[in-house]
Amino acid sequence: MAGTFEVELIDDSLLVWEVALHDWAFDPSSPLSKDLEALSEAAGDLVPLILRVHFSADFPFSPPLVYVARPTVRSEYVFDGALCMEMLVDWQPQYGNVESMLVQISAFLAHSGARVETACKGEAAAAGADGEAAATAARDSARRAYEKLKAFHDKKGWASAGGR
């Protein structure tokens, strides 16, 4: 990863993290890096991509739930914030190095054609009174997307679309 990331604990819980990835955390030639840079310039402040990471009590033996919380990102590999990455869908305990996981997620997003769909304006304001409800809905939506991705890849495998 070209840059660094910032981690904030949600409600002082070691089990729920918000990870900020700024434009410099991605390949500078990637559309995602350029989108985040443009959002930052328009906002007059740094606008990161925010991942939410929910760890289970038995991590690394159970997978973390990782999803893009904001801004909205679109790609053929991002579904309701869930990332269609083999390491996240078919979790193995040896993947439990969180820093390595974040590096791989950054590279994946940069090279998957991911683009920012909406600017952060309004999303931060929407996180006010309904912030907890919105966060819960986003988490539940990402969890359902991961369940669908797991079922799909359990049935079809991980070969490229043209390979099967």
matplotlib code that plots the C-alpha trace (Angstrom):
import matplotlib.pyplot as plt

x = [0.0, 1.5, 0.2, -1.1, -4.5, -6.2, -8.2, -11.0, -12.7, -16.5, -18.0, -14.5, -15.0, -12.0, -14.4, -15.7, -13.3, -13.7, -10.6, -9.9, -8.1, -7.1, -6.4, -2.7, -3.5, -4.3, -2.3, -2.2, -3.2, -6.3, -9.8, -10.6, -7.5, -8.4, -12.1, -11.0, -8.6, -11.3, -13.7, -11.1, -10.4, -14.1, -14.7, -11.6, -10.6, -9.4, -12.2, -11.2, -12.8, -14.2, -14.2, -16.1, -14.6, -16.6, -14.5, -16.2, -15.1, -13.3, -11.3, -9.2, -11.0, -14.1, -14.0, -14.4, -17.2, -15.5, -17.5, -17.2, -19.2, -18.7, -18.7, -20.7, -18.3, -19.4, -17.5, -18.4, -16.7, -18.5, -22.0, -23.8, -20.4, -19.3, -16.1, -16.0, -12.5, -11.7, -9.9, -13.0, -15.6, -13.6, -11.9, -9.0, -7.6, -4.1, -5.5, -5.8, -3.1, -5.2, -2.6, -1.9, -5.7, -6.0, -3.1, -4.8, -8.1, -6.5, -4.8, -8.0, -10.1, -7.5, -7.3, -10.9, -12.1, -13.9, -15.3, -16.9, -20.5, -21.6, -19.8, -19.6, -21.7, -25.0, -23.7, -22.0, -25.1, -27.2, -25.1, -26.7, -29.8, -30.2, -26.5, -26.8, -29.8, -28.0, -24.8, -26.9, -28.6, -25.3, -23.8, -26.8, -26.9, -23.2, -23.6, -26.4, -24.2, -21.4, -23.8, -24.9, -21.2, -20.3, -23.1, -22.3, -18.6, -19.3, -21.3, -19.3, -15.7, -13.4, -12.5, -12.8, -16.2, -14.8, -13.3, -16.6]
y = [0.0, 3.3, 5.1, 4.4, 3.9, 5.3, 3.1, 4.3, 2.0, 2.2, 2.7, 1.8, -1.8, -3.7, -5.8, -2.9, -0.7, 2.1, 2.2, 5.3, 4.8, 8.1, 8.5, 7.9, 4.4, 3.3, 3.1, 6.8, 5.8, 4.1, 5.6, 5.2, 7.2, 10.0, 10.0, 10.3, 13.1, 15.0, 14.6, 15.9, 18.9, 19.7, 19.3, 21.3, 18.5, 14.9, 12.5, 8.9, 5.7, 4.2, 0.5, -1.0, -4.1, -6.3, -9.0, -12.0, -12.9, -16.0, -14.1, -15.3, -18.6, -16.8, -14.2, -10.5, -8.7, -6.1, -3.6, -0.1, 2.1, 5.4, 6.9, 4.6, 2.6, 0.8, -2.0, -5.4, -6.8, -4.6, -5.6, -3.5, -2.6, -6.2, -7.1, -10.1, -11.2, -14.8, -14.1, -12.5, -14.9, -18.2, -17.1, -19.2, -18.5, -17.9, -14.8, -13.2, -10.6, -7.5, -5.2, -7.6, -7.9, -4.1, -3.9, -6.6, -4.8, -1.5, -3.2, -5.1, -1.9, 0.1, -2.6, -3.7, -0.7, 0.6, 4.1, 6.5, 6.8, 9.6, 12.4, 12.3, 15.5, 14.6, 11.2, 12.7, 14.7, 11.6, 9.9, 12.2, 10.9, 7.9, 7.1, 4.0, 2.7, 3.5, 1.7, -1.4, -1.4, -1.2, -4.0, -6.2, -5.5, -6.3, -9.5, -10.7, -9.9, -11.9, -14.9, -14.7, -14.4, -17.4, -19.5, -18.5, -19.3, -22.5, -23.6, -22.1, -21.8, -18.9, -19.4, -16.4, -15.8, -17.1, -20.2, -22.0]
z = [0.0, -1.0, 2.0, 5.4, 7.0, 10.1, 12.4, 14.8, 17.2, 17.1, 20.6, 22.0, 20.9, 19.7, 17.6, 15.3, 13.4, 11.0, 8.6, 6.6, 3.4, 1.7, -2.0, -1.4, -0.1, -3.6, -6.9, -8.0, -11.5, -10.4, -11.0, -7.3, -6.2, -8.7, -7.5, -3.8, -4.7, -6.6, -3.7, -1.3, -3.6, -3.9, -0.1, 0.8, 3.2, 3.0, 2.0, 2.6, 1.7, 4.9, 5.5, 8.4, 9.9, 12.3, 14.0, 15.7, 19.2, 17.8, 15.1, 13.2, 13.2, 11.9, 9.2, 9.8, 8.0, 5.9, 3.7, 2.2, 4.5, 2.5, 0.0, -2.2, -4.4, -7.6, -9.3, -10.7, -7.6, -4.9, -3.9, -1.3, 0.1, 0.3, -1.6, -3.9, -2.7, -2.3, 1.0, 2.5, 1.1, 1.6, 4.9, 6.3, 9.7, 8.3, 6.6, 10.2, 9.7, 9.6, 8.1, 5.2, 4.7, 4.4, 2.0, -0.2, 0.0, -1.1, -4.0, -4.9, -4.9, -6.9, -9.6, -9.8, -11.6, -8.5, -8.7, -6.3, -7.1, -4.8, -3.0, 0.7, 1.0, 2.7, 3.8, 6.8, 7.6, 7.2, 9.9, 12.5, 14.4, 12.0, 12.0, 14.0, 12.0, 8.8, 10.0, 11.0, 7.7, 5.8, 7.9, 7.4, 3.6, 3.3, 5.4, 3.0, 0.0, 1.5, 2.0, -1.6, -2.8, -0.7, -2.1, -5.6, -5.3, -3.4, -6.4, -9.3, -7.8, -8.4, -12.0, -14.3, -15.9, -19.2, -17.6, -16.7]

ax = plt.figure().add_subplot(projection="3d")
ax.plot(x, y, z, "-o")
ax.set_aspect("equal")
plt.show()
